[in-house]
């Protein structure tokens, strides 16, 4: 979904891949919620020293082109707008209890990733986790009755969606790829589905 231009409130909407799947399966859509983002806005362009006065502080932002709608919401919802309690002035911090993950490809166990948010958020919709390079291993999510979040796991500027993997949940496990022939260095990003914000940690799967 996207505004057609900066001067009207006309909105153009198109179905995502997930939306088309649901429509084909059930024959109808019951949209109960939606997400908004300000991906195209660079707030550094706000200029309170503009020589023409306060009416022009945000002129550069207002003149910024807006995005057309994409069928892959994860390509345009990197910076989602969220509703937080009155008085909150910062995005709640996501912690995962791990600074990095480094395992041998021959490791047969699981590495547990249990995100938490301070102050408390993401207890209902959980988190979306993105493994940038799916060749490194497999990410499994649990703790949610129904899958939520991104349908294709990459953002513009990251690796292509064809080579990354996504999962949603409140708790995750990472299982390394036992068939690797070369060491892989990549990263995992955890995103709060309610609070916004994200945490990225490096991942190394070593071949010895």
Secondary structure, 3 states (H helix, E strand, C coil): CEECCCCCCCEECCCCHHHHHHHHHHCCCCCCCCCCECCCCCHHHCCCCCCCCHHHCCHHHHCCCCCCCCCCHHHCCCCECCCCCCCCCCCCEEECCCCEEEEECCCCCCEEECCEEECCCCCCCCEEEEECCHHHEEEEEECCCCCCCCCCCCCCCCCCHHHCEEEEECEEEEEECCCCCCCEEEEEEEEECCCCCEEEEEEEEECC
